[in-house]
Amino acid sequence: QQPVQSPQAVILREGEDAVINCSSSKALYSVHWYRQKHGEAPVFLMILLKGGEQKGHEKISASFNEKKQQSSLYLTASQLSYSGTYFCGTEKSNFGNEKLTFGTGTRLTIIP
Amino acid sequence: DTGVSQDPRHKITKRGQNVTFRCDPISEHNRLYWYRQTLGQGPEFLTYFQNEAQLEKSRLLSDRFSAERPKGSFSTLEIQRTEQGDSAMYLCASSLVVSSGGDGYTFGSGTRLTVV
């Protein structure tokens, strides 16, 4: 079953913050986050594992609440280059190493 | 390594024809995945391989779709008797999975299929 992302779309001014949520009805082993720019392939941002810590690099970080089967992606002081569609990919099972099921996507537009 | 390569980038075919796509993954990666993406949607799982073994095929996939990964290197995805509903971007991705877990996927640029 496909994870649900919210919001579906968001428009921000450069420098503002954004939070993108990903919810699943299944118990999860891991959550991946990807960004896809128009006409390009998705690009891997980070992976969060069951029992792991919140991850981040630069101004993009994410958390994973295993009990709620939810993950959130945080974009701080957004830059124009952050524009694109963000997808979460979830891996269910207790063992990991399964395929990902991708979410519905969140379109982020950053304006100057 | 130049990343994941897919060929062709674009394919226009007439309904009823067969098409075959190729994917060359990152050489160190042991997993290879095929996904399909339509406009405004997230990638939809089709099938995946670990080395040369096909581990799972989507139940949504009809028998017209088949994939191979001979010798655990490149992979091909064939669609027989194409239908207009097959029009989509076909994405290939690879990753390295070890006993301690997996890493993120590296996607190729995709093959855009248009069935007319």
Contacts between the chains, C-beta under 8 A, distances in Angstrom:
chain1	res1	chain2	res2	distance
A	2	B	42	7.1
A	30	B	101	7.8
A	30	B	102	7.8
A	32	B	104	5.9
A	32	B	105	7.3
A	34	B	104	7.8
A	34	B	105	7.7
A	40	B	109	7.2
A	41	B	91	6.5
A	41	B	107	3.8
A	41	B	108	6.1
A	41	B	109	5.2
A	41	B	110	6.0
A	42	B	43	6.9
A	42	B	91	7.6
A	42	B	105	7.7
A	42	B	107	5.1
A	43	B	107	7.4
A	44	B	104	3.3
A	44	B	105	6.0
A	44	B	106	6.8
A	45	B	104	7.8
A	46	B	104	7.5
A	47	B	102	7.9
A	47	B	103	7.1
A	47	B	104	5.6
A	49	B	101	6.7
A	87	B	42	5.0
A	87	B	43	7.3
A	89	B	105	7.6
A	91	B	102	7.9
A	96	B	101	5.3
A	96	B	102	6.5
A	97	B	97	5.0
A	97	B	101	7.0
A	97	B	102	5.5
A	99	B	33	6.3
A	99	B	45	5.5
A	99	B	48	5.1
A	99	B	56	6.3
A	100	B	33	7.9
A	100	B	45	7.3
A	100	B	105	7.0
A	101	B	45	6.4
A	102	B	35	7.6
A	102	B	42	3.6
A	102	B	43	4.8
A	102	B	44	7.4
A	102	B	45	7.9
A	103	B	42	5.5
A	104	B	41	7.5
A	104	B	42	5.9
A	105	B	40	7.3
A	105	B	41	7.1
A	105	B	42	5.1
